[in-house]
Amino acid sequence: MISKNNEQSPMVATVGIMMMITLAGKVMGILRDRMQLVYYGTDTVESIAFMQATVLPRVFLDVMFASVFSASFIPVFNKYLETKGKQAAFKLAARFIVAVLSVSAAVTVLAVIFANPIYAFFWGSETHAPEVSSLGIRLLRMMLPIMVISSLAFSLTGVLQSLGQFKIPAAMSVASNGIILLYYFLFIGRFGIYGLAVAFLLGWGAQVLIQIPFLVKHQFFSIGMSDMILTQPIADSNRLKKDWADLREIGGLTLPVMVASWLGPVNLMVNGRAATDFGGEHGFVSLISAYNLYTVITGLFVLSLANVLFPALSKLAARKDFEGYATAVRSSLRALLFLLLPTTFGLMAIATPLVRLVFQGGLFQEASVEFTATALFFFSLGIIGFGMQVILSRACFALNDGRGPLVTAVLAMAVNFVLSFTLAPAMGVAGPALASALAFNLAGVGLFLRISGGMTLWNLNMASDIFKMLALSLAMFMITALCLLLMAGIFTEDTIISRVLMVGVPAGIGAAVYFAGALLLKIPEAKAGLKWVIDRMGRYSA
């Protein structure tokens, strides 16, 4: 029988490594967003236009292609690795990449041609000054090729992760953010907002380039491209049939997976439009900035866990090892809740001083802080749901179950749409953020109930531990809020040091209280985490 401690330790340790690798890229991403807000604020023509232009390609990519990479391609690719070998899997991947690049290129060309009506449909030109729409459309045309570059980057990432190579994909954001930050430091004054758009394109290109040497090492290109349709006569009907047969298995999952993955990007578009219409001049950029900060903090753990877990679940499902599959999902949920419960309450407590520390400066002043912190506070209420939706949707996809995630996503998107435009007139930017949080929580609970119907994901010990985590998180919130209140009377002047202390001291005390309480209450994840830290310290000191 597997002990509870042994069940948790490998998952916590692996995800811990991924978090450390990812942290540098996340910090650079936050610094990148800070530079944009410092230079352009939340209410300028450049700020609104650039943010809208960057959001659209990202959402288009997520809606059309991201689900295919994360949920359709990876399970089938892993199945090929397990049952047909490396050569067959690489050839499948090569054909898949060519197909995705062809589609993404065609969509990009059409989007460039019809950029005017696309921009007007999503952002409503009547809500902006004419110069905002004019600049936004020009920037959108420049940024749309990101979809082609990203589709290649994500395809290669799926191959590397399936081969057990997680470090390079985790470091991709370091390369892209490094290029963008270099532009801010050296060229922003010379080339302005248009040069920034080019820097974003170059940054995404770097995500592709850093993966190529490692794929060459695994002989991906030499094996995968050895008998591509492009090297064969067009009349080779047998080759066409083989290509179609290989890709059809991926395509069979695509539609339900695609719709199920729309929850995040579609909600973001709806929330953004509601903030544009009812959030005032600061509303849109403040909401997107809060969302970016929220996803960086939450994604540090959630996406690290998902990237490690999903290929493993796909392999377990391919082997029909459902006992091992259930154990992996259960341990992932425990680890998820252990970290995300305190993250939820901690982020709510320090939302305002955190936004002030991260973003305030230049054109981002107190009004922007207030709007962004309000949105961040309400987004934080959905952290648990966001994490559960990401993990459990992948758990369903690994079993080729697209219906459960699809139904919960459609329901959650409908709830978000209604609540965003219902709450925004009275609550401003807080309304769409709260709507998003409620939608994610609904999706998370729905997926949990879906998977629980086929296997045991919890027991009395797990329920008891989760109750302890929740109680400790509430205690942490109260202690953190009290600490902030006391420190506000001490630090009456706004300096960099005071900003750092206003975030670091309450957050540090709150985290220490939570972790110490978890150890005293014998929550297994706390012990596994402590053991991992001690092991790493011993390794580095040696």
LUMNU-45175 format. One record per residue (C-alpha): residue in one letter; x, y, z. Coordinates in steps of 0.1 Angstrom, whole numbers, plus 2048, in hexadecimal, padded with zeros to 3 digits. Each point is the difference from the previous one (the first is absolute). Layout:
N
+------+-----+-----+-----+
: resn :  xx :  yy :  zz :
+------+-----+-----+-----+
:    A :   X :   Y :   Z :
...
+------+-----+-----+-----+
// end
This chain:
542
+------+-----+-----+-----+
: resn :  xx :  yy :  zz :
+------+-----+-----+-----+
:    M : 800 : 800 : 800 :
:    I : 80D : 822 : 7F7 :
:    S : 804 : 817 : 81E :
:    K : 7F1 : 822 : 7FE :
:    N : 822 : 811 : 805 :
:    N : 80F : 7EC : 7E4 :
:    E : 7E3 : 808 : 7E9 :
:    Q : 806 : 825 : 805 :
:    S : 826 : 804 : 800 :
:    P : 808 : 7F9 : 7DB :
:    M : 7E5 : 817 : 7F3 :
:    V : 809 : 81C : 818 :
:    A : 825 : 7FC : 7F8 :
:    T : 7FC : 7FF : 7DA :
:    V : 7E8 : 81E : 800 :
:    G : 818 : 812 : 818 :
:    I : 81C : 7FE : 7E6 :
:    M : 7E9 : 80C : 7E5 :
:    M : 7F5 : 81E : 815 :
:    M : 824 : 80A : 806 :
:    I : 808 : 7FE : 7DB :
:    T : 7E1 : 813 : 7F7 :
:    L : 804 : 81B : 81A :
:    A : 81A : 814 : 7EE :
:    G : 7EA : 802 : 7E1 :
:    K : 7E2 : 80A : 815 :
:    V : 814 : 81C : 811 :
:    M : 80C : 80C : 7DF :
:    G : 7DC : 800 : 7F3 :
:    I : 7F5 : 815 : 81D :
:    L : 81C : 818 : 7FA :
:    R : 7F6 : 802 : 7DB :
:    D : 7DD : 809 : 80A :
:    R : 80D : 81A : 818 :
:    M : 815 : 810 : 7E5 :
:    Q : 7E1 : 803 : 7EA :
:    L : 7EB : 810 : 81B :
:    V : 81B : 817 : 80C :
:    Y : 806 : 80D : 7DC :
:    Y : 7DC : 801 : 7F5 :
:    G : 7E9 : 7FE : 81F :
:    T : 7DD : 7F3 : 7FF :
:    D : 7EC : 81C : 7EF :
:    T : 816 : 80C : 7E3 :
:    V : 7FA : 7F9 : 7DB :
:    E : 81F : 7EB : 7FD :
:    S : 7F8 : 7EB : 81F :
:    I : 7DD : 7F7 : 7F6 :
:    A : 808 : 7FA : 7DB :
:    F : 81E : 7EA : 807 :
:    M : 7EF : 7EC : 81B :
:    Q : 7E2 : 7F9 : 7E9 :
:    A : 817 : 7F7 : 7E3 :
:    T : 814 : 7E7 : 815 :
:    V : 7E1 : 7F0 : 811 :
:    L : 7EF : 7F7 : 7DF :
:    P : 81B : 7EA : 7F1 :
:    R : 805 : 7EF : 821 :
:    V : 7DB : 7F8 : 803 :
:    F : 7FE : 7F5 : 7DC :
:    L : 81C : 7E8 : 805 :
:    D : 7F1 : 7F2 : 820 :
:    V : 7DE : 7FC : 7F0 :
:    M : 80B : 7F0 : 7E0 :
:    F : 821 : 7ED : 807 :
:    A : 80B : 7FE : 825 :
:    S : 7E7 : 7E4 : 808 :
:    V : 80D : 7EC : 7E2 :
:    F : 823 : 802 : 80E :
:    S : 7F9 : 7FA : 824 :
:    A : 7E3 : 7E7 : 7FF :
:    S : 7FD : 7F0 : 7DE :
:    F : 824 : 7FD : 7F4 :
:    I : 812 : 7F6 : 820 :
:    P : 7EB : 7E2 : 809 :
:    V : 802 : 7F1 : 7DD :
:    F : 825 : 808 : 7FD :
:    N : 806 : 7EE : 821 :
:    K : 7EB : 7E3 : 7F5 :
:    Y : 815 : 7FD : 7E1 :
:    L : 820 : 801 : 815 :
:    E : 7F2 : 7E4 : 816 :
:    T : 7F2 : 7E9 : 7E6 :
:    K : 811 : 808 : 7DF :
:    G : 822 : 80E : 809 :
:    K : 813 : 820 : 7FC :
:    Q : 802 : 7FF : 7DA :
:    A : 7DB : 7FE : 7FB :
:    A : 7F9 : 81B : 81B :
:    F : 819 : 818 : 7F0 :
:    K : 7F1 : 7FC : 7DD :
:    L : 7DD : 806 : 80F :
:    A : 80D : 81F : 811 :
:    A : 810 : 80E : 7E0 :
:    R : 7E0 : 7FB : 7EC :
:    F : 7EC : 810 : 81C :
:    I : 817 : 81F : 801 :
:    V : 7FE : 805 : 7DA :
:    A : 7DA : 7FE : 803 :
:    V : 7FE : 819 : 81D :
:    L : 818 : 818 : 7F0 :
:    S : 7EB : 800 : 7E0 :
:    V : 7E0 : 807 : 812 :
:    S : 80F : 81B : 816 :
:    A : 810 : 811 : 7E3 :
:    A : 7DF : 801 : 7ED :
:    V : 7EE : 80D : 81E :
:    T : 81A : 81B : 805 :
:    V : 7FE : 80C : 7DC :
:    L : 7DA : 803 : 803 :
:    A : 802 : 812 : 821 :
:    V : 819 : 819 : 7F2 :
:    I : 7E8 : 807 : 7E3 :
:    F : 7E2 : 804 : 816 :
:    A : 811 : 811 : 81E :
:    N : 7E8 : 81E : 7FF :
:    P : 7E0 : 7ED : 805 :
:    I : 810 : 7E7 : 819 :
:    Y : 80D : 81D : 815 :
:    A : 7DE : 811 : 7FF :
:    F : 7ED : 7E0 : 809 :
:    F : 815 : 7F8 : 81F :
:    W : 807 : 823 : 80E :
:    G : 7E5 : 815 : 7F2 :
:    S : 80E : 81F : 7EF :
:    E : 7E4 : 816 : 80E :
:    T : 80F : 7FC : 823 :
:    H : 822 : 80F : 7F6 :
:    A : 80E : 820 : 7F2 :
:    P : 807 : 7FC : 7DB :
:    E : 826 : 800 : 805 :
:    V : 7FD : 7E2 : 817 :
:    S : 7EF : 7EB : 7E6 :
:    S : 817 : 80C : 7E4 :
:    L : 81F : 7F7 : 813 :
:    G : 7F1 : 7E0 : 80E :
:    I : 7F8 : 7F3 : 7DD :
:    R : 824 : 808 : 7F3 :
:    L : 80F : 7EE : 81E :
:    L : 7E9 : 7E3 : 7FC :
:    R : 80B : 7FA : 7DC :
:    M : 824 : 800 : 80D :
:    M : 7FA : 7E8 : 81C :
:    L : 7EA : 7E6 : 7EF :
:    P : 81E : 7EB : 7F3 :
:    I : 805 : 7F6 : 824 :
:    M : 7E6 : 7E6 : 7FA :
:    V : 816 : 7EE : 7E6 :
:    I : 81F : 803 : 816 :
:    S : 7EE : 7F4 : 81F :
:    S : 7F0 : 7E2 : 7EF :
:    L : 823 : 7F4 : 7F6 :
:    A : 80E : 807 : 823 :
:    F : 7E4 : 7EE : 812 :
:    S : 802 : 7E2 : 7E8 :
:    L : 825 : 7FC : 807 :
:    T : 7F9 : 804 : 825 :
:    G : 7E7 : 7E3 : 800 :
:    V : 81B : 7EA : 7F1 :
:    L : 81B : 809 : 819 :
:    Q : 7E8 : 7FC : 81E :
:    S : 7F5 : 7DE : 7F4 :
:    L : 825 : 7F6 : 7FE :
:    G : 804 : 80B : 824 :
:    Q : 812 : 820 : 7F8 :
:    F : 7F0 : 81B : 816 :
:    K : 81C : 818 : 806 :
:    I : 802 : 810 : 7DE :
:    P : 7DB : 805 : 7FC :
:    A : 7FF : 80F : 822 :
:    A : 81C : 818 : 7F6 :
:    M : 7EF : 80C : 7E0 :
:    S : 7F1 : 81F : 811 :
:    V : 823 : 80A : 80C :
:    A : 80B : 803 : 7DC :
:    S : 7E2 : 813 : 7F4 :
:    N : 7FD : 817 : 81D :
:    G : 826 : 806 : 7FF :
:    I : 7FD : 80E : 7DD :
:    I : 7E3 : 816 : 809 :
:    L : 811 : 80E : 81F :
:    L : 81F : 807 : 7EC :
:    Y : 7EB : 815 : 7E8 :
:    Y : 7F2 : 814 : 81D :
:    F : 822 : 807 : 80E :
:    L : 811 : 809 : 7DF :
:    F : 7E8 : 809 : 7E5 :
:    I : 7DD : 80B : 80D :
:    G : 80A : 825 : 7FE :
:    R : 80A : 7FC : 7DC :
:    F : 7E6 : 7E9 : 7F0 :
:    G : 7E3 : 804 : 818 :
:    I : 7E0 : 7EB : 7FF :
:    Y : 806 : 7F1 : 7DD :
:    G : 822 : 7F4 : 809 :
:    L : 7F1 : 7F0 : 81F :
:    A : 7E9 : 7EC : 7EA :
:    V : 81E : 7F3 : 7EC :
:    A : 812 : 7F7 : 820 :
:    F : 7E2 : 7EB : 80A :
:    L : 802 : 7ED : 7DF :
:    L : 826 : 7FB : 804 :
:    G : 7FA : 7F3 : 824 :
:    W : 7E7 : 7E6 : 7F4 :
:    G : 819 : 7F6 : 7E5 :
:    A : 81A : 7FA : 81B :
:    Q : 7E9 : 7E6 : 810 :
:    V : 802 : 7EC : 7E0 :
:    L : 826 : 803 : 7FC :
:    I : 80A : 7F5 : 823 :
:    Q : 7ED : 7DF : 7FB :
:    I : 810 : 7F6 : 7DF :
:    P : 822 : 7F4 : 80D :
:    F : 7F0 : 7E8 : 819 :
:    L : 7E8 : 7F2 : 7E5 :
:    V : 81F : 7FC : 7E9 :
:    K : 810 : 7EC : 81C :
:    H : 7E2 : 7E9 : 801 :
:    Q : 801 : 7FD : 7DA :
:    F : 7DD : 80E : 7FD :
:    F : 805 : 811 : 7DF :
:    S : 814 : 7E5 : 7EF :
:    I : 7E7 : 7E5 : 80A :
:    G : 7E0 : 814 : 7FE :
:    M : 807 : 810 : 7DF :
:    S : 80E : 7E1 : 7EF :
:    D : 7E1 : 7F7 : 7ED :
:    M : 7EB : 820 : 802 :
:    I : 7E5 : 804 : 7E5 :
:    L : 813 : 81F : 7F4 :
:    T : 81D : 7E9 : 7F5 :
:    Q : 7E9 : 7E8 : 7EE :
:    P : 7EE : 803 : 7DE :
:    I : 7DE : 810 : 804 :
:    A : 7F0 : 7E3 : 7EF :
:    D : 80B : 7E8 : 81B :
:    S : 7DD : 7F7 : 80C :
:    N : 80D : 7E7 : 819 :
:    R : 815 : 81B : 811 :
:    L : 7E1 : 817 : 802 :
:    K : 7EC : 7E4 : 810 :
:    K : 81B : 7F9 : 819 :
:    D : 803 : 824 : 80A :
:    W : 7DB : 803 : 804 :
:    A : 7FD : 7E1 : 815 :
:    D : 81C : 80C : 817 :
:    L : 7F1 : 822 : 805 :
:    R : 7DC : 7F5 : 803 :
:    E : 805 : 7F3 : 823 :
:    I : 80B : 822 : 80B :
:    G : 7E3 : 811 : 7EC :
:    G : 7E7 : 7EA : 812 :
:    L : 807 : 811 : 821 :
:    T : 804 : 823 : 7F1 :
:    L : 7DC : 80E : 800 :
:    P : 7F6 : 7F8 : 824 :
:    V : 822 : 808 : 80D :
:    M : 801 : 821 : 7ED :
:    V : 7DE : 80B : 80E :
:    A : 80A : 7F5 : 823 :
:    S : 820 : 814 : 7FF :
:    W : 7ED : 820 : 7F7 :
:    L : 7F7 : 808 : 825 :
:    G : 81F : 815 : 807 :
:    P : 804 : 813 : 7E0 :
:    V : 7DB : 806 : 7F9 :
:    N : 7FB : 80C : 824 :
:    L : 81D : 818 : 7FD :
:    M : 7F1 : 80F : 7E0 :
:    V : 7DE : 803 : 810 :
:    N : 80F : 80F : 820 :
:    G : 815 : 818 : 7EC :
:    R : 7E2 : 80C : 7EC :
:    A : 7EC : 805 : 820 :
:    A : 81C : 813 : 80F :
:    T : 804 : 815 : 7E1 :
:    D : 7DB : 809 : 800 :
:    F : 7FB : 806 : 826 :
:    G : 822 : 802 : 810 :
:    G : 809 : 824 : 7F7 :
:    E : 820 : 80B : 7EE :
:    H : 816 : 7EA : 816 :
:    G : 7E9 : 7E2 : 7FF :
:    F : 80D : 7EB : 7E3 :
:    V : 826 : 802 : 806 :
:    S : 7FC : 7FD : 825 :
:    L : 7EB : 7E0 : 7FD :
:    I : 818 : 7F0 : 7E7 :
:    S : 81E : 80A : 816 :
:    A : 7F0 : 7F1 : 81E :
:    Y : 7F7 : 7E0 : 7ED :
:    N : 824 : 7FD : 7F3 :
:    L : 80E : 804 : 824 :
:    Y : 7E6 : 7E7 : 80D :
:    T : 808 : 7E6 : 7E5 :
:    V : 826 : 804 : 806 :
:    I : 7FD : 7FA : 825 :
:    T : 7E7 : 7E4 : 7FD :
:    G : 80F : 7F1 : 7E1 :
:    L : 822 : 7FD : 811 :
:    F : 7F3 : 7E1 : 811 :
:    V : 7E1 : 7F6 : 7EC :
:    L : 811 : 7FF : 7DE :
:    S : 820 : 7F0 : 80E :
:    L : 7EA : 7E4 : 80E :
:    A : 7EB : 7FD : 7E1 :
:    N : 81F : 7FE : 7E9 :
:    V : 80F : 7E4 : 815 :
:    L : 7DF : 7EE : 806 :
:    F : 7F0 : 7FF : 7DE :
:    P : 819 : 7EB : 7ED :
:    A : 802 : 7E9 : 81E :
:    L : 7DA : 7FC : 801 :
:    S : 800 : 7FA : 7DA :
:    K : 81A : 7E4 : 804 :
:    L : 7EC : 7F0 : 81D :
:    A : 7E0 : 801 : 7EC :
:    A : 811 : 7F1 : 7E1 :
:    R : 80C : 7E3 : 817 :
:    K : 7DD : 7FE : 80F :
:    D : 810 : 804 : 823 :
:    F : 7E1 : 810 : 80F :
:    E : 80B : 7FA : 824 :
:    G : 820 : 814 : 7F9 :
:    Y : 7EC : 81A : 7ED :
:    A : 7E8 : 805 : 81E :
:    T : 81E : 803 : 818 :
:    A : 810 : 81A : 7EA :
:    V : 7E1 : 815 : 7FD :
:    R : 7F9 : 7FD : 825 :
:    S : 823 : 80A : 80A :
:    S : 7FF : 81D : 7E8 :
:    L : 7E0 : 80D : 80E :
:    R : 80E : 7FF : 823 :
:    A : 81F : 812 : 7F6 :
:    L : 7EB : 819 : 7ED :
:    L : 7EA : 808 : 81E :
:    F : 81D : 801 : 818 :
:    L : 810 : 81D : 7EC :
:    L : 7E2 : 811 : 7F1 :
:    L : 7EB : 804 : 81F :
:    P : 81A : 816 : 812 :
:    T : 808 : 811 : 7DE :
:    T : 7DB : 80A : 7FD :
:    F : 7FD : 810 : 823 :
:    G : 823 : 80E : 7FF :
:    L : 7FB : 812 : 7DF :
:    M : 7DF : 80E : 80B :
:    A : 811 : 80E : 81F :
:    I : 81E : 811 : 7EF :
:    A : 7EF : 809 : 7DE :
:    T : 805 : 826 : 804 :
:    P : 824 : 801 : 80E :
:    L : 80A : 7E5 : 7E6 :
:    V : 7F2 : 814 : 7E3 :
:    R : 811 : 81F : 80D :
:    L : 822 : 7EE : 803 :
:    V : 7FE : 7EF : 7DF :
:    F : 7F2 : 81B : 7E9 :
:    Q : 7FF : 823 : 80F :
:    G : 817 : 819 : 7F0 :
:    G : 801 : 817 : 7E1 :
:    L : 7DD : 803 : 7F2 :
:    F : 7F2 : 7E4 : 817 :
:    Q : 7F5 : 814 : 81E :
:    E : 7E7 : 7FD : 81D :
:    A : 7E0 : 7FE : 7EB :
:    S : 80F : 7E4 : 7EC :
:    V : 80B : 7EE : 820 :
:    E : 7DD : 802 : 80E :
:    F : 7EF : 7F2 : 7E0 :
:    T : 81A : 7E4 : 7FB :
:    A : 800 : 7F6 : 825 :
:    T : 7DA : 7FE : 800 :
:    A : 800 : 7E9 : 7E2 :
:    L : 81C : 7EB : 80E :
:    F : 7ED : 7FB : 821 :
:    F : 7E1 : 7F3 : 7EF :
:    F : 814 : 7EB : 7E7 :
:    S : 810 : 7EF : 81E :
:    L : 7DF : 7F1 : 80A :
:    G : 803 : 7E9 : 7E2 :
:    I : 823 : 7F2 : 806 :
:    I : 7F4 : 7DE : 80C :
:    G : 7E7 : 7FD : 7E4 :
:    F : 81A : 80A : 7E6 :
:    G : 819 : 7E6 : 80E :
:    M : 7E6 : 7E4 : 801 :
:    Q : 7F3 : 808 : 7DD :
:    V : 824 : 7FF : 7F1 :
:    I : 809 : 7DF : 812 :
:    L : 7DF : 7EE : 7FD :
:    S : 7FA : 809 : 7DC :
:    R : 821 : 7F1 : 7F7 :
:    A : 7F7 : 7E1 : 815 :
:    C : 7E1 : 7FC : 7EB :
:    F : 813 : 806 : 7DF :
:    A : 819 : 7E5 : 809 :
:    L : 7E3 : 7E8 : 800 :
:    N : 7F3 : 80D : 7DF :
:    D : 7E3 : 80F : 813 :
:    G : 7F8 : 822 : 7F0 :
:    R : 7DB : 801 : 809 :
:    G : 804 : 808 : 825 :
:    P : 817 : 81D : 7FB :
:    L : 7EB : 80C : 7E3 :
:    V : 7DF : 801 : 813 :
:    T : 810 : 811 : 81F :
:    A : 812 : 81A : 7EB :
:    V : 7E1 : 809 : 7EC :
:    L : 7EC : 804 : 820 :
:    A : 81B : 814 : 811 :
:    M : 804 : 817 : 7E1 :
:    A : 7DB : 807 : 801 :
:    V : 801 : 809 : 825 :
:    N : 81E : 817 : 7FA :
:    F : 7EF : 812 : 7E3 :
:    V : 7E0 : 806 : 814 :
:    L : 811 : 80B : 820 :
:    S : 81B : 816 : 7EF :
:    F : 7E6 : 816 : 7F0 :
:    T : 7E9 : 7FE : 81E :
:    L : 819 : 809 : 81A :
:    A : 816 : 819 : 7ED :
:    P : 7E8 : 81D : 7FF :
:    A : 7FE : 801 : 826 :
:    M : 823 : 7F2 : 80A :
:    G : 816 : 80D : 7E3 :
:    V : 81F : 7EC : 7FA :
:    A : 7F9 : 7EA : 81F :
:    G : 7E1 : 7F2 : 7EF :
:    P : 811 : 7EE : 7E3 :
:    A : 81B : 7F3 : 817 :
:    L : 7E7 : 7F1 : 818 :
:    A : 7ED : 7F1 : 7E3 :
:    S : 81F : 7EF : 7F4 :
:    A : 808 : 7F2 : 822 :
:    L : 7DD : 7F2 : 804 :
:    A : 802 : 7F0 : 7DE :
:    F : 821 : 7EF : 807 :
:    N : 7F3 : 7F3 : 821 :
:    L : 7E1 : 7F2 : 7EF :
:    A : 816 : 7EF : 7E5 :
:    G : 817 : 7F1 : 81B :
:    V : 7E4 : 7F1 : 814 :
:    G : 7EF : 7F3 : 7E2 :
:    L : 81F : 7ED : 7F4 :
:    F : 807 : 7F3 : 822 :
:    L : 7DD : 7F1 : 801 :
:    R : 805 : 7F2 : 7DD :
:    I : 820 : 7ED : 808 :
:    S : 7F4 : 7F6 : 823 :
:    G : 7E4 : 7EC : 7EF :
:    G : 819 : 7E8 : 7F1 :
:    M : 81B : 7FD : 81B :
:    T : 807 : 809 : 824 :
:    L : 811 : 822 : 802 :
:    W : 7FB : 807 : 825 :
:    N : 7FC : 7EE : 821 :
:    L : 7FB : 80A : 825 :
:    N : 825 : 806 : 805 :
:    M : 802 : 817 : 7E2 :
:    A : 7E0 : 813 : 80B :
:    S : 80F : 805 : 822 :
:    D : 820 : 80D : 7F2 :
:    I : 7EE : 818 : 7E9 :
:    F : 7EC : 80D : 81D :
:    K : 821 : 806 : 813 :
:    M : 80E : 812 : 7E2 :
:    L : 7E2 : 817 : 7FE :
:    A : 801 : 808 : 825 :
:    L : 825 : 808 : 7FE :
:    S : 7FA : 816 : 7E1 :
:    L : 7E5 : 814 : 812 :
:    A : 817 : 805 : 81E :
:    M : 81C : 80B : 7E9 :
:    F : 7E8 : 819 : 7EF :
:    M : 7F7 : 810 : 822 :
:    I : 824 : 801 : 80B :
:    T : 80C : 80F : 7DF :
:    A : 7E5 : 81A : 801 :
:    L : 807 : 80A : 824 :
:    C : 825 : 802 : 7F8 :
:    L : 7F9 : 817 : 7E2 :
:    L : 7EA : 816 : 816 :
:    L : 81C : 804 : 81A :
:    M : 81B : 807 : 7E6 :
:    A : 7EA : 81B : 7EF :
:    G : 804 : 814 : 820 :
:    I : 825 : 7FC : 800 :
:    F : 809 : 806 : 7DB :
:    T : 7EF : 821 : 7F9 :
:    E : 818 : 809 : 7E3 :
:    D : 7FE : 7EF : 7DF :
:    T : 823 : 7F3 : 7F7 :
:    I : 80D : 7E1 : 7EE :
:    I : 80B : 7F1 : 822 :
:    S : 7DE : 806 : 80F :
:    R : 7EE : 7F0 : 7E3 :
:    V : 816 : 7E1 : 802 :
:    L : 7FB : 7FD : 825 :
:    M : 7DA : 805 : 7FD :
:    V : 7FF : 7E2 : 7EA :
:    G : 81C : 7EA : 80C :
:    V : 7FB : 802 : 826 :
:    P : 7DA : 7F8 : 801 :
:    A : 803 : 7E6 : 7E4 :
:    G : 81E : 7F0 : 812 :
:    I : 7EF : 7FF : 821 :
:    G : 7E0 : 7F2 : 7F1 :
:    A : 813 : 7E5 : 7ED :
:    A : 814 : 7F7 : 81F :
:    V : 7E0 : 7FD : 814 :
:    Y : 7F0 : 7EA : 7E5 :
:    F : 81D : 7E9 : 7FB :
:    A : 808 : 7FC : 825 :
:    G : 7DC : 7F8 : 807 :
:    A : 800 : 7E7 : 7E4 :
:    L : 81E : 7EE : 80F :
:    L : 7F0 : 800 : 823 :
:    L : 7DF : 7F3 : 7F2 :
:    K : 814 : 7E5 : 7ED :
:    I : 7F4 : 809 : 7DD :
:    P : 816 : 7E9 : 7E9 :
:    E : 807 : 81A : 7E6 :
:    A : 811 : 816 : 81A :
:    K : 817 : 7E4 : 80B :
:    A : 808 : 7F7 : 7DC :
:    G : 807 : 824 : 7F7 :
:    L : 817 : 804 : 81E :
:    K : 812 : 7E0 : 7F7 :
:    W : 805 : 80D : 7DD :
:    V : 80F : 821 : 80C :
:    I : 817 : 7EE : 818 :
:    D : 80C : 7E8 : 7E5 :
:    R : 807 : 81D : 7E8 :
:    M : 813 : 814 : 81A :
:    G : 815 : 7E1 : 808 :
:    R : 807 : 7FA : 7DC :
:    Y : 80B : 824 : 7F8 :
:    S : 815 : 803 : 820 :
:    A : 811 : 7DF : 7F7 :
+------+-----+-----+-----+
// end
